[in-house]
Amino acid sequence: MQDTILAISGKPGLYRLISQGRGMLIVETVGADKKRLPAGARDRVTSLNDVSMYTNEDDKPLMEIFQSIADKENGQPTSIDYKKASKQELADFMASVLPDYDRDRVHDSDIKKLIQWYNILVNGGYTKFVDESEATAETAEVAE
């Protein structure tokens, strides 16, 4: 995923970084409307490349989890409706995508946000979340 995808605290949805200005970022919504807006120094901006989820071993990068969901759902939006899903449905979905996730530290709201962000990205045209070269390099490191 070449684009830098951002989450801005207090603003719904996800944003793609367009450019950097003096003391602010110019971002564009990920979706059909492609609305551009500034994100100032006071906005809490987080790159999805820097986000990870708790597992029983090490933390797992969010992009790898998105790729697991994409593989499970064949690159389509999720079949589960995060707004109406029960706690058990959310736990089952998460276990099918990331079997060793930490059930004590990953809350239902985290799983809902994960599903919401994944659906936004897929509807925005993103289907590859992990570069093949990165995945191959990580597999080689684990094998050694």
Residue frames relative to the residue before (quaternion, step in Angstrom):
aa qw qx qy qz dx dy dz
M 1.0000 0.0000 0.0000 0.0000 0.00 0.00 0.00
Q 0.2636 -0.8153 0.5019 0.1180 3.54 -0.27 1.29
D 0.6625 0.5100 -0.3139 0.4500 3.60 1.02 -0.73
T 0.3831 -0.6784 0.5702 0.2607 3.52 -1.20 0.54
I 0.1503 -0.7915 0.5907 0.0449 3.54 -0.50 1.24
L 0.1221 -0.8198 0.5595 0.0000 3.54 -0.83 1.09
A 0.2045 -0.7010 0.6630 0.1650 3.50 -1.33 0.49
I 0.1538 -0.7842 0.5969 0.0716 3.56 -0.90 0.94
S 0.4495 -0.7123 0.4757 0.2535 3.54 -0.65 1.16
G 0.8005 0.2671 -0.2204 0.4891 3.55 -0.89 0.99
K 0.7089 0.3605 -0.2480 0.5532 3.59 1.27 -0.12
P 0.4304 -0.7224 0.4711 0.2664 3.60 -0.81 0.91
G 0.7616 0.4002 -0.2758 0.4287 3.55 -1.23 0.46
L 0.4625 -0.6382 0.5391 0.2971 3.49 -1.41 -0.24
Y 0.2266 -0.7814 0.5756 0.0826 3.54 -1.21 0.62
R 0.3017 -0.7166 0.6020 0.1816 3.53 -1.23 0.63
L 0.4385 -0.6945 0.5070 0.2614 3.58 -0.90 0.94
I 0.2102 -0.7800 0.5815 0.0965 3.57 -0.78 1.08
S 0.7605 -0.2363 0.1778 0.5781 3.58 0.81 -1.01
Q 0.4007 -0.6846 0.5533 0.2542 3.51 -1.35 0.18
G 0.1632 -0.7745 0.6050 0.0863 3.51 -0.95 0.92
R 0.6940 -0.4263 0.3486 0.4637 3.53 -1.27 -0.28
G 0.8518 -0.0210 -0.0335 0.5223 3.56 -0.36 1.26
M 0.7734 0.2430 -0.1854 0.5553 3.60 1.16 0.31
L 0.3525 -0.6931 0.5857 0.2288 3.51 -1.37 0.26
I 0.2754 -0.7020 0.6236 0.2060 3.55 -1.17 0.57
V 0.0194 -0.8155 0.5765 -0.0476 3.56 -0.61 1.18
E 0.2223 -0.7476 0.6139 0.1216 3.53 -1.30 0.47
T 0.5053 -0.6579 0.4576 0.3201 3.58 -0.92 0.84
V 0.3721 -0.6730 0.5871 0.2527 3.54 -1.17 0.68
G 0.5602 0.5598 -0.4288 0.4348 3.55 -0.40 1.20
A 0.7623 -0.4087 0.2690 0.4238 3.51 -1.33 -0.15
D 0.7033 0.5120 -0.2906 0.3985 3.60 0.92 -0.82
K 0.1716 -0.8359 0.5057 0.1272 3.64 1.21 -0.51
K 0.2080 0.7999 -0.5276 0.1960 3.56 0.96 0.91
R 0.2504 -0.7738 0.5686 0.1231 3.58 -0.88 1.01
L 0.0929 0.7837 -0.6093 0.0775 3.54 -1.10 0.77
P 0.4892 -0.6532 0.4823 0.3183 3.58 -1.19 0.42
A 0.1739 -0.7268 0.6519 0.1291 3.53 -1.23 0.59
G 0.2644 -0.8190 0.4966 0.1126 3.54 -0.39 1.27
A 0.7261 -0.4328 0.3257 0.4236 3.50 -1.39 0.02
R 0.6590 0.5172 -0.3118 0.4483 3.60 1.14 -0.52
D 0.5810 0.5660 -0.3802 0.4445 3.60 1.20 -0.36
R 0.3410 -0.7161 0.5684 0.2186 3.54 -1.03 0.81
V 0.0461 -0.8215 0.5661 -0.0501 3.55 -0.25 1.36
T 0.0537 -0.7952 0.6039 -0.0065 3.55 -0.91 1.00
S 0.3403 -0.7150 0.5740 0.2087 3.56 -0.92 0.92
L 0.4769 -0.6816 0.4697 0.2956 3.60 -0.88 0.89
N 0.5564 0.5960 -0.3913 0.4268 3.60 1.22 -0.35
D 0.6979 0.4626 -0.2615 0.4802 3.60 1.20 -0.50
V 0.6006 0.5725 -0.3524 0.4328 3.61 1.27 -0.14
S 0.0016 0.7805 -0.6251 0.0054 3.55 -1.10 0.75
M 0.3449 -0.7154 0.5645 0.2248 3.56 -1.31 0.26
Y 0.5533 -0.6261 0.4486 0.3173 3.52 -1.17 0.67
T 0.0307 -0.7434 0.6672 0.0344 3.53 -1.14 0.79
N 0.6691 -0.4936 0.3584 0.4245 3.56 -1.27 0.07
E 0.7012 0.3888 -0.2519 0.5419 3.60 1.22 -0.43
D 0.7842 -0.1423 0.1634 0.5815 3.59 -0.17 -1.32
D 0.5990 -0.5350 0.4360 0.4060 3.56 -1.28 0.24
K 0.2972 -0.7495 0.5714 0.1533 3.58 -1.11 0.76
P 0.4650 -0.6848 0.4771 0.2954 3.64 -0.77 0.97
L 0.5850 -0.6248 0.4063 0.3198 3.54 -1.04 0.87
M 0.6357 0.5429 -0.3381 0.4323 3.60 0.99 -0.75
E 0.6319 0.5126 -0.3340 0.4759 3.59 1.07 -0.65
I 0.6353 0.5087 -0.3265 0.4807 3.58 1.06 -0.72
F 0.6182 0.5272 -0.3388 0.4744 3.60 1.01 -0.77
Q 0.6507 0.5086 -0.3208 0.4638 3.60 0.98 -0.81
S 0.6268 0.5260 -0.3332 0.4684 3.60 1.05 -0.72
I 0.6425 0.5024 -0.3194 0.4826 3.58 1.01 -0.79
A 0.6488 0.5202 -0.3178 0.4554 3.59 0.94 -0.88
D 0.6432 0.5085 -0.3187 0.4755 3.59 1.01 -0.77
K 0.6667 0.5041 -0.2932 0.4642 3.57 0.99 -0.87
E 0.7741 0.3529 -0.1652 0.4990 3.59 0.93 -0.94
N 0.4405 -0.7173 0.4323 0.3233 3.62 1.30 0.17
G 0.7006 -0.4981 0.2664 0.4360 3.58 0.97 0.87
Q 0.5737 0.5750 -0.3771 0.4450 3.59 1.26 0.25
P 0.6399 -0.4787 0.3974 0.4511 3.62 -1.23 0.19
T 0.6274 -0.5762 0.3700 0.3707 3.56 -1.13 0.61
S 0.4933 -0.6594 0.4898 0.2864 3.52 -1.18 0.65
I 0.6397 0.5123 -0.3224 0.4737 3.59 1.23 -0.37
D 0.3127 -0.7216 0.5874 0.1909 3.57 -1.04 0.83
Y 0.3331 -0.7971 0.4678 0.1865 3.58 -0.21 1.28
K 0.6232 0.5606 -0.3502 0.4179 3.62 1.11 -0.53
K 0.7824 0.3227 -0.1517 0.5105 3.59 1.06 -0.76
A 0.4876 0.6944 -0.4209 0.3207 3.60 1.25 -0.14
S 0.4383 -0.6754 0.5279 0.2703 3.53 -1.11 0.74
K 0.6939 -0.4505 0.3472 0.4416 3.56 -1.31 0.20
Q 0.6679 0.5106 -0.3003 0.4506 3.57 0.96 -0.87
E 0.6415 0.5184 -0.3242 0.4632 3.61 0.98 -0.79
L 0.6470 0.5080 -0.3137 0.4742 3.58 1.01 -0.83
A 0.6584 0.5041 -0.3062 0.4676 3.59 0.97 -0.88
D 0.6531 0.5076 -0.3157 0.4650 3.60 0.97 -0.81
F 0.6332 0.5218 -0.3270 0.4688 3.58 1.01 -0.83
M 0.6829 0.4893 -0.2916 0.4574 3.57 0.83 -0.97
A 0.6523 0.5122 -0.3144 0.4619 3.59 1.00 -0.79
S 0.6528 0.5054 -0.3266 0.4602 3.61 1.08 -0.62
V 0.6977 0.4487 -0.2600 0.4942 3.58 1.18 -0.58
L 0.7896 0.0479 0.0307 0.6110 3.56 0.97 -0.94
P 0.2295 -0.8479 0.4576 0.1381 3.59 0.29 1.25
D 0.7697 0.3642 -0.2059 0.4822 3.62 0.97 -0.72
Y 0.2756 0.7685 -0.5385 0.2085 3.62 1.09 0.58
D 0.5117 -0.6533 0.4725 0.2969 3.57 -1.12 0.71
R 0.3149 -0.8014 0.4851 0.1526 3.55 -0.29 1.29
D 0.6378 0.5284 -0.3310 0.4522 3.60 1.19 -0.39
R 0.7815 0.3560 -0.1766 0.4810 3.59 0.97 -0.81
V 0.6582 0.4317 -0.3154 0.5300 3.62 1.22 -0.28
H 0.2056 -0.8185 0.5316 0.0727 3.56 -0.42 1.27
D 0.6841 -0.4694 0.3605 0.4263 3.56 -1.31 0.27
S 0.6387 0.5323 -0.3297 0.4472 3.60 0.99 -0.79
D 0.6173 0.5351 -0.3406 0.4653 3.60 1.11 -0.65
I 0.6594 0.4994 -0.3052 0.4719 3.58 0.97 -0.86
K 0.6334 0.5265 -0.3258 0.4642 3.59 1.01 -0.80
K 0.6568 0.5036 -0.3021 0.4731 3.58 0.96 -0.87
L 0.6143 0.5467 -0.3320 0.4621 3.59 1.04 -0.80
I 0.6846 0.4740 -0.2807 0.4773 3.59 0.85 -0.97
Q 0.6414 0.5259 -0.3187 0.4588 3.59 0.97 -0.87
W 0.6842 0.4766 -0.2909 0.4692 3.60 0.84 -0.93
Y 0.6254 0.5298 -0.3437 0.4584 3.59 0.96 -0.80
N 0.6744 0.4961 -0.2972 0.4590 3.60 0.86 -0.95
I 0.6198 0.5302 -0.3432 0.4658 3.61 1.02 -0.75
L 0.6790 0.4950 -0.2922 0.4568 3.58 0.88 -0.94
V 0.6684 0.4903 -0.3090 0.4662 3.60 0.89 -0.88
N 0.6692 0.4806 -0.2983 0.4820 3.59 0.96 -0.83
G 0.6615 0.4921 -0.2919 0.4848 3.58 1.24 -0.46
G 0.6417 -0.5728 0.3080 0.4066 3.58 1.28 0.11
Y 0.5372 0.6113 -0.4183 0.4035 3.61 1.21 0.12
T 0.0136 -0.8141 0.5803 -0.0138 3.58 -0.82 0.98
K 0.7215 0.3280 -0.2187 0.5693 3.61 1.17 -0.48
F 0.1347 -0.8252 0.5471 0.0406 3.55 -0.63 1.13
V 0.7498 0.2325 -0.1435 0.6027 3.57 1.22 -0.49
D 0.4284 -0.6843 0.5266 0.2661 3.57 -0.88 0.97
E 0.5639 -0.6169 0.4354 0.3345 3.56 -1.05 0.80
S 0.6458 0.5274 -0.3303 0.4424 3.61 0.98 -0.79
E 0.6448 0.5067 -0.3218 0.4732 3.60 1.03 -0.76
A 0.6577 0.5119 -0.3081 0.4588 3.57 0.93 -0.91
T 0.6517 0.5105 -0.3112 0.4668 3.59 0.99 -0.81
A 0.6494 0.5139 -0.3106 0.4666 3.58 0.98 -0.85
E 0.6612 0.4957 -0.3112 0.4693 3.62 0.96 -0.81
T 0.6338 0.5226 -0.3283 0.4662 3.58 1.01 -0.78
A 0.6464 0.5191 -0.3146 0.4623 3.59 0.99 -0.81
E 0.6446 0.5157 -0.3202 0.4647 3.60 1.02 -0.80
V 0.6582 0.5037 -0.3132 0.4636 3.59 0.95 -0.82
A 0.6489 0.5396 -0.3145 0.4346 3.59 1.02 -0.80
E 0.6547 0.5372 -0.3128 0.4300 3.62 1.10 -0.64
